[in-house]
Amino acid sequence: MAHAPRSPHVPARDGLRASCVALPAGPWPTVLDFLAERLPALPRQAWAERMAAGDVLCDAGRPVPPHAPYRPQQRLYYWRHLEAEPEVPGEEHVLFQDELLVVADKPHFLPVTPGGRYARQTLLARLQRRLGIDTLVPLHRIDRETAGIVAFCVQPAHRDAYHALVRAQGLRKRYEALAHLPAAPQAAPGWQTRTSRIEEDPERFFLMREVAGAANSETRWRLAEARDSLGRYELEPVTGKRHQLRVHMAALGVPIAGDRFYPDVLETAEQAPGFEAPLQLLARGLAFTDPVTGTERVFESRQRLAWPPAGAGAA
């Protein structure tokens, strides 16, 4: 039901964009009646308090009071508010900014966009607060647990061009991972390729899994360095399925250090997040031909993965 706001009269607040809900035909006498029934995650009294405080707006950007009569075919805007949103440690760093793009280096554990238990503690919200740019939209995503480079489009007029580039697999991404060494020496040194079909687990929405069928994912990988029981792997995803690198590495028998989902689930999506032992996966590099300017864009993360002390092994 919630969608990105379409009205230019509804600004971001504290780096958080408003959610948008369209009003269908229905029997509700007031807007409050509709919100209380169709968005019951927030109690009726809480909706009434928000409306009285001016936190629910119409398309024109004006507050909608609790007694406002219900009129279908309109849109309402409101801001998510989480009472116990976790404070995510670490700081994002802006690597590049011009009139078209913002490129940031994301710490581990910070989501890119709002969702679930996170609203203001996201890379998007932090950058909007820091830079004062309400129109930022990510070109791509990386997992909350993954650190590294994320690029954002600045101007709405150019979003289609950048998103078309992403759909055409025009982003050249490089990752690094610290992962277990293979049980036996690799028969074919150098770059290798993993292809498979990855789909969402039907019983556990927060997991992906390999299944039989035509391949829809592809990753190039190689072991670049070995120390004790860990290796440093270079990874190049050709496709962009959710959790693709984590699934492929686990399927290869070399799961990424610190992975709490693959190959075995050590915590669930509902558990309160911990910020210890980060997933040792870094979005190291990003390169593409800019569809607006035609110039080559190349960005490199300043972060490094932390090898454990000699003899400590892997988490």
C-alpha positions, -999 to 999 in steps of 0.1 A, spaced: 0 0 0 29 24 7 46 40 -23 73 66 -29 57 101 -27 49 118 -59 41 152 -46 68 179 -48 50 196 -18 59 169 7 96 172 18 118 148 36 120 150 74 152 143 93 165 126 62 134 103 59 110 105 29 73 103 35 54 71 27 25 75 3 -9 58 4 -36 60 -22 -72 62 -10 -95 37 -27 -132 37 -29 -147 26 4 -171 32 33 -149 51 57 -165 82 71 -132 99 79 -96 96 69 -88 85 105 -112 56 101 -94 45 70 -60 47 85 -70 29 116 -85 0 96 -60 -3 67 -28 5 85 -34 -11 119 3 -14 128 -3 20 144 -32 22 169 -61 45 161 -52 69 189 -16 71 176 -29 80 141 -52 107 157 -22 121 176 -1 122 144 -28 139 124 -34 165 152 3 172 152 3 178 114 22 146 105 -2 134 79 -4 155 47 -24 157 15 -10 160 -20 -8 198 -16 14 194 14 -13 206 39 -20 188 72 -50 165 73 -68 167 106 -84 137 124 -119 148 115 -113 152 78 -139 135 57 -128 105 36 -125 113 -1 -113 85 -24 -88 90 -53 -65 111 -32 -31 104 -17 -19 108 19 17 111 31 31 102 65 65 95 80 75 62 96 85 65 132 101 36 151 101 38 188 131 15 193 152 19 161 187 5 167 216 29 166 239 16 140 276 20 147 301 32 122 301 62 98 295 65 61 320 84 40 312 104 9 338 94 -17 324 116 -46 298 142 -52 288 162 -82 255 175 -97 246 140 -109 259 115 -84 268 109 -48 290 79 -41 293 67 -4 314 41 15 289 23 37 299 7 70 288 -28 80 253 -32 95 238 -1 80 209 -6 56 209 13 23 172 22 24 144 22 51 127 -11 58 118 -33 88 132 -20 120 152 7 103 141 41 91 164 69 101 194 46 106 199 40 69 225 52 44 199 70 24 185 89 54 220 97 68 231 111 34 199 132 30 204 147 65 241 153 59 240 167 24 205 183 24 195 165 -9 160 151 -6 160 137 -41 188 110 -36 179 76 -50 203 46 -49 213 31 -82 218 -3 -66 218 -20 -32 241 -40 -10 231 -61 20 229 -44 54 257 -67 66 280 -58 36 303 -28 37 314 -7 7 304 14 -22 269 25 -30 261 51 -57 231 75 -57 214 95 -84 209 132 -75 185 145 -100 150 130 -107 153 139 -144 182 114 -148 169 85 -128 156 66 -158 189 68 -176 208 54 -146 182 27 -138 184 16 -175 221 13 -171 216 -10 -141 190 -31 -159 214 -36 -187 240 -48 -162 262 -18 -170 276 -15 -135 309 -33 -131 312 -43 -95 342 -58 -76 339 -73 -41 364 -88 -17 356 -115 9 374 -133 36 362 -169 35 371 -204 44 397 -221 23 385 -250 1 388 -285 16 411 -295 -13 434 -274 -35 417 -258 -64 421 -278 -95 418 -247 -117 436 -217 -104 427 -182 -115 392 -169 -123 363 -193 -122 326 -189 -126 296 -200 -106 262 -201 -122 229 -213 -107 193 -205 -102 186 -186 -70 152 -181 -56 137 -170 -23 132 -197 3 94 -203 4 95 -210 42 120 -183 53 116 -151 34 149 -137 46 169 -165 28 177 -172 -8 187 -207 -20 199 -225 -51 173 -246 -69 171 -267 -100 163 -249 -133 177 -224 -157 205 -203 -142 196 -167 -133 228 -158 -114 264 -156 -123 295 -148 -103 332 -147 -113 356 -155 -84 392 -163 -76 413 -170 -45 437 -141 -43 455 -148 -10 456 -174 18 464 -171 55 460 -199 79 424 -212 74 411 -182 55 414 -169 20 409 -135 5 386 -139 -25 379 -114 -53 344 -116 -66 327 -101 -96 289 -105 -98 276 -105 -133 240 -106 -121 225 -90 -90 203 -115 -72 197 -109 -35 224 -125 -13 240 -139 -45 277 -137 -34 268 -153 0 248 -181 -16 274 -189 -42 303 -189 -18 285 -212 6 275 -235 -23 312 -236 -33 320 -249 2 338 -217 12 313 -196 32 321 -160 40 335 -154 75 308 -139 98 279 -150 77 249 -157 100 227 -171 73 248 -192 49 253 -221 49 236 -224 83 211 -200 99 226 -188 132 200 -160 137 166 -151 122 155 -118 107 132 -112 137 161 -112 162 174 -80 176 205 -71 156 240 -75 170 269 -55 157 298 -78 165 317 -100 141 306 -83 108 302 -103 76 336 -101 59 323 -89 26 332 -56 10 319 -39 -21 354 -28 -31 350 -12 -65 324 2 -89 329 13 -125 305 23 -154 301 45 -184 279 74 -173 248 74 -194 243 111 -190 278 125 -196 294 95 -215 325 97 -192 340 66 -174 333 66 -137 356 46 -114 352 44 -76 372 25 -50 363 19 -13 387 31 13 378 3 37 397 -29 43 386 -63 56 402 -73 89 421 -105 89 418 -123 123 450 -126 144 473 -154 133 460 -187 146 426 -173 155 408 -190 127 375 -178 113 342 -170 129 
